[in-house]
Amino acid sequence: MFDKWLALLLCLAAAVVGAATAAAAEPPLRVLDAWARATPPGAENGAVYLRIVNHGAGDRLVGARTSAARAAEIHTSATSGGLVEMRRVDELRIDAGATVELAPGGTHVMLVGLASRLDAGAHVDLTLLFANAGEVVVDVAVVDARGPPAAPHEHEHHAP
């Protein structure tokens, strides 16, 4: 009888340790569905769109860098008086438990001074810099100028 209880306790302990390990392995930030529109010849700038899912404590996106452009900046767009105004922001708050969407017509990562044209089918490297989570390297798919495919390409990137 004692052997059965001991076996049951060992199974329960293994389950608890397994659940704790799985929870600890969950990255605090996940970056999903990163994409950029293809650019026409001569375009100097481009934009990257993506989703950030935060399973950890609040954080802030404080910067970005890429080899595809001279600079990568966080920008927001807002409509005022019928005009769309875009401006650079120093950081983007990512609250605990939040999902933040960087999408056309809103917040995005602006690629300033493109090194070359963004061609559909290509990929661009992008490193997102978070105040707490550190660097997250993202593979950005360049899609047709009309936008992303109907079913997003669930590419996932994690904070270390």
C-alpha positions, -999 to 999 in steps of 0.1 A, spaced: 0 0 0 28 24 9 44 18 -26 12 29 -43 10 61 -23 47 68 -29 42 63 -67 11 86 -66 31 113 -47 60 110 -72 36 113 -101 20 144 -86 54 160 -79 65 153 -114 34 169 -128 39 200 -106 75 203 -116 65 199 -153 39 226 -151 63 250 -133 89 243 -159 65 249 -188 53 282 -171 89 293 -166 97 284 -202 69 307 -215 87 338 -229 74 370 -214 70 386 -249 61 370 -282 62 389 -315 39 374 -341 31 380 -378 58 405 -387 54 418 -423 63 447 -445 48 459 -478 69 457 -509 81 491 -519 81 507 -554 114 516 -571 130 547 -555 111 545 -522 132 558 -494 111 544 -465 91 514 -456 71 501 -426 69 470 -406 37 457 -389 34 430 -362 17 419 -330 34 419 -296 18 396 -270 30 402 -234 26 373 -210 49 389 -184 52 421 -165 47 455 -182 74 465 -206 82 491 -232 94 489 -268 121 515 -268 138 511 -302 145 489 -332 173 484 -356 178 467 -390 204 462 -417 177 470 -443 176 508 -435 196 536 -420 172 537 -391 142 519 -376 119 541 -356 86 536 -337 59 558 -354 23 565 -347 -3 578 -372 -33 598 -363 -60 616 -384 -67 652 -375 -88 675 -396 -89 650 -424 -51 648 -426 -30 618 -415 -1 629 -393 27 605 -386 52 611 -357 80 594 -341 76 582 -305 104 573 -280 87 543 -266 56 521 -269 41 508 -236 33 471 -236 11 464 -205 11 431 -187 -12 407 -203 -17 430 -233 -16 424 -271 -4 454 -290 -10 455 -327 13 475 -350 -8 479 -381 -13 501 -412 -28 535 -403 -16 532 -367 16 524 -349 44 508 -369 81 505 -372 93 529 -399 123 519 -419 140 552 -427 166 554 -455 161 519 -471 193 503 -482 174 488 -512 139 482 -524 117 458 -504 107 431 -528 78 407 -522 91 373 -511 122 387 -495 128 388 -457 142 416 -436 159 413 -402 146 435 -374 157 437 -338 132 451 -314 146 466 -282 125 463 -250 133 480 -217 130 448 -197 129 418 -220 159 430 -240 164 423 -277 140 402 -298 152 393 -333 124 392 -358 122 378 -394 100 402 -414 83 388 -445 80 413 -473 46 408 -490 28 421 -521 21 459 -519 -16 451 -512 -8 438 -477 -4 405 -458 -20 373 -469 -55 366 -457 -42 340 -432 -13 355 -413 19 335 -413 22 326 -376 59 333 -374 67 337 -337 97 354 -321 104 354 -284 123 375 -259 152 355 -244 
